[in-house]
Amino acid sequence: MKPDDPGQLEETLFARQRLEMVQQQIENRGIKEKRVLAAMNKVPRHMFVDDRLKAEAYKDRPLAIGKDQTISQPYIVAFMSAAAESAPMIKFLKLVRAAATRQFFWPNWRRKSIVLN
């Protein structure tokens, strides 16, 4: 590719935005796991959003990805990834999964607690 190739320049800009995102939004908030930081610096978030939102891909907010779904803000993705490696977080993740399953299958259910084994 030529150095002035618009596609290469755009990818360079996104790579710089990813690096800033990792440093400012994730590391500065206490996420220190090297594998999580490396993954967050490698995954091209801009490829998962509509073209009109690509410029927003590395901002500190969730973004629409279609069909009433969102991609979570970068810190939340990093936090959940780091938590997934932590044994004490397993019950928390089970709770999240149980709550999401309940919401999907029984959206009008009003019970306020879920018991985990």
GIFEN-V806247 format. One record per pair of residues at least 12 apart in sequence whose C-alpha atoms are under 8 Angstrom apart, sorted by the first residue. I is the first residue (numbers start at 1). J is the second residue. Records with the same first field share a line. If there is no record, write none. Layout:
I=J  J
This chain:
14=44  46
15=41
17=58
18=40  41  42  44  58
19=41
21=58  59  60  74
22=37  40  41
25=60  74  75
26=74  75  78
31=78  79  82
33=82
36=78  81  82
37=78
40=74  78
45=57  58
46=58
48=65
49=63  64  65
50=64  65
58=74
59=73  74
60=73  74  75
61=73  74
62=74
91=116
94=116
95=114  116
98=114
99=114
